[in-house]
Amino acid sequence: MSKSAMIRARMEPDLKEEAEQVLAKVGLSPTEAIRLFYRQISLRGGLPFEVRLPNAATRAAIAEARSGKKLKSFKTAADVMRTARA
């Protein structure tokens, strides 16, 4: 089949540059990545990933991370779980 259909999209220049750097690292051109994305939509009958709004805990964590204050860190996953249960 001839590849003659065109897609045009506007986006933030920084987002475009960041994404294209990642694509280059995995050896894909933007066109190949879009083709892959569309192929997956076609095969799955929808987006190839879950799209949903973050829950309240996730929204709070995002807001805290964006606030600029120092975040708590942990040495092990067990430390995280102990803190989460407390």
N, C-alpha and C positions, 0 to 999 in steps of 0.2 A: 504494500500500500504506500502511496506517495505521502511524504511528510510535508504537507503544504499548509496545514492549519496554523494559525498564529495565536499566541496568547500574549497579552500586554498587561502589565500590572505596575502600579506605583507603590513604592515603599520608602522607608527611611533609608538614606544612603549608608548610615552606619550599620544598620541591620543587614543590608545587601552585602556590604564588604565583609562583615563578620561571617555570614553564612557562606559566602564564596571562598573564604579562607579555609573553612572546615571542609567544604566540598573538594577543594583542591587537595587537601591532605588525604582524602579517601579516593582520589582519582576520578572524581565526577565533575563534569561541566554543569553549569546551571540548567542547561537544556536537558541533559541526561537525568538530573535530579528531578526535574518537573515531570519528565516522562515516567520515571519510576514511581513518583507520587501518584500520578494519574492512573498508572497500571494497577497499583495497589487499591485505589478507590474503586476501580472497575472490578477487580477480582473479589474484593470484600463486600461490595455493595454499600460502601460508606467510607468514612475516614479510617485510615489504618491505625488510629490511636483513639483512646477515649478522650472526649472533650466534655469537661464538666467544671463547675465552679468549685473553688476550694472551700472546705468546711471552715467553721469558725476558728478552730485551733490552727489550721494552716494559714488563714488570713492574719491571725495574730502573730504568728511566727514570721511571716513575710514583712509585716509592719515593723516588728522588732528589728529584723535584719536591716531594713531600710533606714531605721532611725539613726544609725551611726554609732550607737552605744556598743560597748564591748559585749560580745556574746559569750555565754558559758561554753567551755570546751570540756571534752571527756577523753580519757586515755583508752578506754575499752568500751565495747558495746554493753558489757555487763554493768558498767558505771552508768550508762544512759538508762538502762532498764531499772536499776535501783532508784534513780532519781525520778523516773516516770511513775513508779509505784508509790513513791512517798507522798 
